[in-house]
Amino acid sequence: MKIDIARHPTHAIVTFDGAIDGKTAPEVQAALAPVLGECSVLVLDLTRVGYMSSAGLRVLLLLHRQLTAKKGKAILVGLAENLTETMRITGFLQFFETHATLAEVKL
């Protein structure tokens, strides 16, 4: 799993490359923790994430709760079709703003 974080005055863009599963979920959570203290809007670029297990979904749910508590939000970008379907079926999709590309995100 590769995680790149670009910090901006009003938000951060976090780009993931690899699967988010039971093995990598703690790494993802640890990488997001300091960013949560700095930003209330996180743009998660998931274009290169082809697989997300329930552990990955849990990380997203925790992130949503933490950001909502401070009146922030997470924006998901580039969800693969299988991830979109999984998130729709589980009800997770309703918690997030989603876009196909970073260019579509308006902050």
C-alpha positions in Angstrom: 0.0 0.0 0.0 1.3 3.4 -1.0 -0.3 6.5 0.5 0.5 10.1 -0.6 -0.9 13.1 1.2 -1.1 16.6 -0.3 -2.0 19.2 2.3 -3.8 22.4 1.2 -5.1 25.3 3.3 -8.7 24.0 3.4 -8.4 20.3 2.7 -6.0 17.4 2.1 -5.9 15.0 -0.9 -5.0 11.5 0.1 -4.0 9.1 -2.7 -4.0 5.4 -2.2 -2.3 2.8 -4.4 -3.1 -0.9 -3.5 -5.7 -2.9 -1.7 -7.3 -1.7 1.5 -7.8 -4.9 3.5 -7.1 -6.4 7.0 -3.4 -6.1 6.5 -3.3 -2.5 5.2 -6.2 -1.0 7.1 -4.1 -0.2 10.2 -1.5 1.5 7.9 -4.3 3.6 6.3 -5.8 4.6 9.7 -2.3 5.6 11.0 -1.6 7.7 7.9 -5.0 9.5 8.2 -4.8 10.2 11.9 -2.5 13.3 11.7 -4.3 14.7 8.7 -7.6 14.5 10.7 -6.1 16.9 13.2 -5.3 19.4 10.5 -8.1 19.3 8.1 -11.9 18.9 8.2 -12.2 18.0 4.5 -10.4 15.0 3.1 -10.5 14.0 -0.5 -9.6 10.3 -0.8 -8.4 9.4 -4.3 -9.2 5.7 -4.6 -8.6 5.4 -8.3 -5.8 2.8 -7.8 -7.7 0.8 -5.1 -9.1 -2.3 -6.8 -10.1 -4.1 -3.6 -11.4 -3.0 -0.2 -12.3 -5.6 2.5 -14.7 -5.0 5.4 -11.6 -3.7 7.3 -11.3 -1.0 4.7 -15.0 -0.1 4.9 -14.6 0.1 8.7 -11.8 2.7 8.2 -14.0 4.7 6.0 -16.9 4.6 8.5 -14.6 5.7 11.3 -13.3 8.5 9.2 -16.8 9.6 8.3 -17.7 9.7 12.0 -14.6 11.6 13.0 -15.1 14.2 10.3 -18.8 14.6 10.9 -18.1 15.2 14.6 -16.1 18.3 13.5 -18.5 19.3 10.8 -16.2 18.0 8.1 -16.5 15.5 5.3 -14.7 12.9 3.2 -15.0 13.0 -0.5 -14.3 9.7 -2.4 -12.8 9.9 -5.9 -12.4 7.2 -8.5 -14.2 4.3 -6.9 -14.0 1.2 -9.0 -17.4 -0.3 -10.1 -17.1 -3.2 -7.6 -16.3 -0.8 -4.7 -19.2 1.4 -5.7 -21.6 -1.5 -5.7 -20.3 -2.9 -2.4 -20.7 0.5 -0.8 -24.1 0.9 -2.3 -25.3 -2.5 -1.0 -23.9 -1.9 2.5 -25.4 1.6 2.7 -21.9 3.2 3.0 -22.3 5.2 -0.2 -24.9 7.5 1.4 -22.3 8.9 3.9 -19.9 10.2 1.2 -19.8 12.7 -1.6 -18.4 10.8 -4.6 -16.8 11.9 -7.9 -15.3 10.0 -10.8 -12.2 12.3 -11.0 -10.3 14.8 -8.9 -11.2 17.5 -11.5 -14.9 17.1 -10.6 -14.3 17.9 -6.9 -15.3 21.5 -6.0 -14.0 22.8 -2.7 
